[in-house]
Every structure is written in C-alpha cells, then in structure tokens.
Amino acid sequence: MAKPWSEVDLIREAFHYQTRFDGSTMVFKVDFPVAEGPLFPSLAKDLALLSRSGFHVVIVPGAKERIDAVLSEYRIVSSYTNVKVPYDDRALTLSTPIRITTNAAMPFVEMAAFDVATRFMTGLAGSRVDAIIGNFVRGRGLGVLNGAPMERTGTVDKFYTESLNRVLNLGMVPILPCIGWSPSGKPYNVPSDEIALQAALNLKAIKLFIVTLSGGLTNKSCALPEGIAADSEGRPPRLSPQEAAKILRLNAPAFPSKPLSELSLAYQALEGGVERVHIVDGGEEGAVLREIFSNTGSGTMLNADEYESIRPIRSKDVPDLLRLMEPLMREGVLLRRTAEEIQQHKDEFAVFVIDNRIHACAALREWGEGQAEIAALATDPAYVDKGLGSALVRCLTEKARKRGLTRVFVLTTRTQDWFEALGFREAPLSSLPSRKRAAYDSSRNSLIFALDL
C-alpha cells in the first residue's frame, strides 16, 4: 500500500497539471488497432473525462487497417508509392509510403473511415459527452507522384479552425476522419497522421498524443544513439527535438517502421511549434491520464520547452525540500533540519526540477582544506529509478571542481553501494577536514565515502 504522503503528492501533481493545462487543446491521434482492443472503452471514458474537466479534446482516428480490411473484402486492390519528407535542416530526407486511392476505392475508404469515427462517437456517448464528426478539413488532390496518378489521395489544403474552435468552446469533441473535401465537395483520402499534425498546428495545441499498439519507441524497435537514456523496458522517457532527429538519422535505413513513423510525426509536430508530443501505449490501462497528470508518465514524451533542470533553491522551495526530506529524517537516514536551517544555508542547496515541480534535492557544504560534503540528498520515491539523485551528485561534484576544491565526500548509513557506483571510495575519518571531524556524530557511526576531483 502506498504511504499516505505519497498519495497526497500524487494528488498535488494531478492538480498542478489540471491548473496548468485547463482550457488548452490536446489532439489525440489514435491508431485503429487501439479501437479494436479490449481497453478501448476505458480510453473513451478517459477522453470523455478530460473533455468534462475543461480540456479541449480533438480526436483523429487512424483507419489504415480498417480501410485495408474493407478494400480486401470487396476485392479492391490498393497500392502505395513513396513520398519524401525532409528533416533536421533538410540534411536528412526519409521516404514514407502513401496509399494510392483510386476513384473506385474511394466510397469504401469513406465507409471505413466513418465506421472508425463512429466508434469513437459511440464511446463518448456512453460517458454523455457530445461529439461531432465534421467536414473541418478542406482537401485537394495530390495529382501525380512518381509518375503514378494519385486519383483520390489528397492532402490538407485548409483547416476550418474557426469552426473547430466554436465546437470546442461548446464543450464538444470534434472527431476528424481521414477525409478532406474540396471546395466543390469532392472527397479525398488524407493520411490521418497529416490531419493530426495539421490539427495540432492550426489549433495551437499544447499537446499531441499518438496512441498506438506498436510497442512504441524502444531499444528493441530501433537503435538509440549513445547518451539517450532508456528505462527498464528500453524506452526513452523523454526526447528533445535534436535527440529525435538523431534517432531518425541513425535508423534511416529501417524507416518507415511503425515506431519510427510515430517518431517522425512527433518530430514534425515539435518543429511546427507543438510544445509536447506523447507516444503512449493504447493497450495500457490509464496510459493517457498518467502521461498528462504525472511527471513519471507511461510512454515517451518529446518536448520543445524546458522540461527538467537543476537549479539553486529559492525561499519558496523550502516546504518542498522538507516534504522530500521528512521521511528520510524520520527514519534517521538524514540529519534533521528545520525550515530555518535550510533557509539559512539555502545557497548550498540545489534541486532537480521536472516541469516546475521539485523532485530531488541535495546540498554542497564546504568544510575547508579543499573539501566539501554532499549532504541532504533526497529524491521523491516515485522517481528513485529516474537518475535524479545521481544527476544532482554529478552537478554538485562539477560545481566543487570549478571552485578549485580537490575532494568531495559523503556520510552515509545505508547507501554506500549507490555511492560506490558513482565512483566514491570508502575513506577513514582521519581524511576529513578538521572542522568536519570535530562535528562528526559517532553515535550514528556513518560510513565515509570520498571522490577525488
């Protein structure tokens, strides 16, 4: 069972994001296999909950697999051609396939697209949320590509943004099928990825969600460049636009696998001005809500804004530091400190901030003789495996080196193995500066570990 204080922190985190994103627009591109999965009703309820909670929700259903099935049922052959997409200052160009939609196939494409869209409307209706399937996308034909007439395959010509915003302001959820209409009313098959991208850009969405069953981006689905951290499942929790471009460049020969295509869409959205893009597993219960309302999330987030950083503390941070340190002080792992003591020595402290919330802290205290102590190290229990503590230790060690110090040390009763993994080695009491030796509490019998700079 979770400790009460951790449950409270989860509630605080949810309110933090509720306040931050209230009234903002979020676009959800949902692959068709998700709509056929057993957790689709739960996803529909979660999207309805977001709409009722004040978020502007836009749904773009993927329909590729449903279109494939309908065309196969009616024995209509469907072929593809490749189009080139430039990336990263156009030094990298990748080819992606696009369906050639014939005039004969178009009625069946419409049938499949609206069948999928209706499934979302039905799911939202079960939660009493109003939705509308509308002709908000003006399309135009692609003409001839690579010598092949594209017939009814189209692209986004215009988004009827004002109409969409009116619908959103009424609290309704627009559902955008993969169809665009010309000014004369001719329908075109437009890729749902393109519609989702243009919806996010035109509506100035704060977030684009890519909900998939592909397994997402992991070190099993593609090669990850050196320096990109991955979780225990091999998934990078966060990526910058530059890191996304590196992955696309490194894996160009394997493009367009499904995970790389999803990363491609995410990268284009970031480059277009979307603040954050989330690739989440549609087969995981509550994945969308966890990705929105917690820092830990459940998928891969690509962010163009500053998401995490290490900085000095401010006076208003003191309650957050006490919140992090209190469980460890209560267990005797950390020495007890008061708010007044932290305030008095606030210049010594640094905090690890994720999305404007503090999730780890530590202090660097100089004791003379070229040595400093790393102390008061505490991490939010939900983030203990995210590398926040080690990042703070590295930051403070580098800070000590820049000050011209020759050694940093720690006193610990339980975490000696963790510090050894960071390069610290056990040291005798006699190696400490005289002032620290005089202040050493022999009743705690703390082990001493040091790192020469």
N, C-alpha and C positions, 0 to 999 in steps of 0.2 A: 504493500500500500504506500502511495506517495505521502511524503511528510506534508503536514498542513501548510508550512511556509512555502513549499514548492508549488502546491496547488494555488495558493494566493498569488504567487509570482506569475503563474500561467494566466490567471485571470487579469492581472495587471498588463501582461503582454498583449492579451486579446483586446483590452480596452485601448491600449496605446495605438494599435493598428486600426481599430474601429474609428478612433478620433482622427487619425492621420488620413485615412482613405475615404471617409464618409463623403458621399456625393460624387466621388470620382468614377470614371468609366473604366471598366475592365472587359476585355474581349476574350472569349473562350473559343478556341478552335478545337473541336472535339472529333477525333477520328471515329469513323463508323464502327469498327470493332468494339469500341467502348460502349456504343449504344446497344449492342447486342449482348454485352456482358451482364453477369448477374448483379453487379453493383451499380448499373445504370440508374435504377430508381433512386438509390442513395445520392448519386451525383446530381440528379434532377432536383431532389429535395435541397441539397446544399446550394445549388444555384438559385433556387427559389428563396432560400433563407437570406442569401446575400442581397437579392433584389428587395426583399421586405425590410432589410436592415439599412437601406439607404444607399446602397451601391447601384450604379448604373451598369447593368449586365447586358452584354451583346453576345449572342451565340452564333457561331459559324460551324455548322455540321459538315464534317468530311463525308463524302459519299462515294469515294472511288470503288470500294469493294462492293457496295450495293449496286452501283452502275455496272460493274463487271458482271455481277450475277444476273441482272435483268437483261443485259445485252446477250449474255450466253443463253439465257432461257429462250430468247426469241431468235437465236442463231444469227445475231448480227456481229460481224467481225469488227473488232476495234484494234487499231494500230496506234503506234506512238512515233514521235520524232523528237529530236533533242533541241533544246534551246540553251543558249549560253547566258550565264549570269556572272557579271563582274563582281569582285570582292576586293576589299582592302586596297584602296587607292588604285584599283583596276590592275594591280600586278598579278592577280590571280583570277582566272576565269574558269568556271566549272559548268559542265553541261548537265542539264536535267531533262528527263523525258516529259512530254506533254501529249495528252490524248488527241488524236485526230478524230473529231466528231463529225460524222457525215450527216447530211440532211435526213437520211433515213433513220439514223440513230437518235436524232435529237428528241423526238417525242418520248422515247424510252429513257433517255437521260433525264428529262424533266420529271417523268414518272418516278424514277428512283430518287432524285434529289428532293422532291416534295414529300415522298414517303418518309425519308430520313428526317426532314424538318418537322413533319407532323409528330414523329415520335417524341421530339423534344417538347413540342407544344402540349402533348398529352401528359408528359411527365410533370410539366409546370402546372398544368391544370389541376393535377392531383394535390398540389400544395396551394391552390387558389391564387395563383399568380397569373395575371393577364399577360399574354404573349401575342405577337403578331408576326406572320410570315409575309414580308412585303417586298415590293419591287424597288428597293432602295439603291440598287446598283445599275447604272447605265453601262451597257457593254458595247463593244464593237468587235467586228471580226478581225482575226489575225492575218487574213489574206493567205499568202503563200509563204511557207517556211521550208527552207532546204529543198525547194523545188516541189513540195507537196502542198496541194490546196488544203487548207485547214477547215474549210466549209463553215461548220457551226461551232468551232472552237474560238473563243473570244478572250478578251482582256478587259480590265476595268477601264472605262472611259471617263466615268464621273461617279462620285458618291453623292447621294442626296442627303448631305449632312444635316441641313436644317430640319428636314422631315424626321430623320432619325433622332435628333435631339428633342424634338417635340414629343415623340413617342417615349423616349427615356424620361423626360420630365413629368410625364403622366404616370410614371412608375411601372410602365410596361416593359417587357423584354422582347426586343426585335430578334428574329431568327432569320439569318441570311443564307438561303440555299445557294448552291454553286451555279447560279443562273444570273446572267445580266441581260438586260433588254435594250435594244437600240431605240433611238427616238421614234422610230416607226413601229415599235412593238415586236421586233424580231428577237427571239430568244437565242442566247449563246451560252455554251458550256464554258464557264470561267473557273479555273482552279480555285478550290476552297482556300488554299494557302495564300493566294493572291488577294482574295476577298478579305481574309482575316487580317492580312498585313495592311491593306488599304483602309479597312475599318479602324484599326488601331491608330493609324497615322492621321486620318481625316477627323476622327473623333477626339484626337489628342488623349488617347487612353493612357492611364498611368501604368497599366499592366496588360500584357498579352499572355494568356495561358495556352499552352499546347498540351492537350490531354491525350495521351497515347497509350497503347498497349505494346509498343515496340520494345520495351525494356529500357528505353532512354539511353542517354549517353554514358557509357562506362568504358573502362579499360579493356573490356571484353568485346565491345562492339566497334571500337576504333583505337588507334594508337594515341596516347596522350603525351604531349611534349613534356620534356623534363621541367620540373618546377611547378607543375599543376597538381595540386593536392587532390586526393580522392578519399572517399570514406571507406568503410569496411567492405562495402559492396562494389568498390571500384568506380563509384560515381563522383565526379567533381561537384561539390555542393554549390559552388559559385564560380562564375567566369566573368571576366571583363571582355569588352569587345575585342581587344587585342589578343587575348587568350583564345577566344572563339575563332578568330581569323587564323591563328597558328594551327589550331586543330584541323580546320578545313584545308589549310595548305598542306599539312603533313599527310592528310588522308585523301588528297585529291584523286589518286588512282582508284580508290574504293568508292568514290562518290558516284551515284547518289543512293547509298544505303539509307534505310529509313531513319536511323538516329542522326546521320549526317544531314539528311534533308531537313529534319526538325531543327538542327543547329543552324542550318542555312537560313531558315525562316526567322529564327530568333535573332541572328546576326543582322539581317536586313532591317528588322524592326528597331533594334538598337541604333543602327546607323541612321534610321529615319527620324529618330527622336523619342521613341518609346523609352520610358525610364527603366522599366524592368520587364523581363520576359522569363516565364517559368515553364519548364518542361516537367510534367508530372505524370505519374503512373495512374491511369484511369482504372486499373484493377486493384487499387489500394484504397481501402475504406477511409474516407475523410481527407484524402490527399490534398484537395484544393483548399479546404479550410485550414489545414495545418500549414500549408505554404503561405497563406495570407496572414494568419493570426499568430504565427510564432516565428522566431528567428531561426530555429533549427530547420523548419520546413520538412519536405519529404521528397524533393526532386532536385533538379539543377536550376539555379537562378542565374540569369545573365543580367548584369546591372551596369548602367552607364553612369549612375551617380555614385558618390562616395558612400559605400555601404558599411565598411568597417575600418577602424583606425585605432591607433594607440595615441593617447594624448595625456597631458598633465590633468590633475583633478581641479575642479572648481568648488567653491564653497557649497554650492547647492548639491554637489555629488556626495557629500558626507553621509547622508542617510542611506544611499545605495551601497556605499562601502561597508557600513555597519551591517546592512542586510546580508551581504555576501560573507562577511567575516564572522558573524554571530554564531552560526552552527559550529564552525571550527574553534572559535574561542570557547564555546560551551563544552566541547569535547577535549579541550586542553591542547589541541594541535597548534593553535596560535595563542600568543600572549594577548591578554585582554587589553583593549584600547577603548578609550572614550571618544565621543564626538569632539570634545575639546582638544584631546591629544592629536587626533587626526588633523583637525583644523590648524593646530599649532605647527605641525610638520607637513603641511599639505604640499610643500614644494618637493618633498621626497617621493610623493606618490605618482603613479601612472595607472591609467585604466584602459581596458580594452573595450571599445565601444562598437556595438553592432546596431546599425540602424537607429542611432541616437539613444540606445539603451546600454547601460554598463553591465558587463557580464563577467569581468575579471579585474583584479587589482593587484598591485604589488608596490613595494617601496624600495628605494635605494638610499641607504643611510651611510654616510662616510664616518669612519672612526679614526682617521689619521693613519700615519705610517704607510700611505699609499693603498689603503684597503677600504672596501665598502661592503656592507652587508645587504643582501637581497632579503627582504622580510615582508611580512603581512601579505603573502601570496595566497589569494583565494579566487576560486572560479565557481561560477554558477553550476550547480550539479548537472543541469541539463546540457552543459557544454564541456564537460570534463574531457571528452574524447575529440574535441574540435581543435586542439592545439593552441588555445588561447594562453594558457599558462606558460608554455614553452616560448611562445612569441613574446610575451612580456619579459621573460628572463633574458632572451636574446637582446631585446631592446635596451634593457637596463644595463646589461653587460657592455653593449656597444657605447652606451652613454658614459659608463665608467672609463672605458678605454679612451674616449675622446677627452675626458677630463685629465688624462695622464695618470690614472691610477694603475697599479700593477696587479691587483688581485681583487676578486670578489669572493665572498663566502656566504654560506647559509648555515643556519642552525635548524636541525630537523629531528623529529622523534619518529616519523613514520614514512617519509618519502625519500629515503636515501637512494633506492633503486632508480626512481624517476630522475633525481639529480645526476646520478652516475650516467644515465643515458644521455644527458645533456653535456657530458664532458667533465663534470665535477669529480674530484677525488677526495677521499677522507683525509682529514688533517688533524693534528693534535691541537689541544687547547693552547699550547705554548706558541703556536704560529699566529694567533690572533693579536691584533693591536692591544697595547696595554690597557687602554680605556675599556675595550670590549671584554678583556679578561676580567677586569675588576667588576664589570656588570654581569658576568656570566652567572646564571642561576643553576647551581649544582644540583638542586632538588629535581630539576627537570631532566638532568643527565642527557641533554641534547647532543646528538652527533654533529660533527662539524665537517662540512664539505666545502672545498675551495676550488676555484678555477683561476689559473694564472693567465693574465691578459698579454 
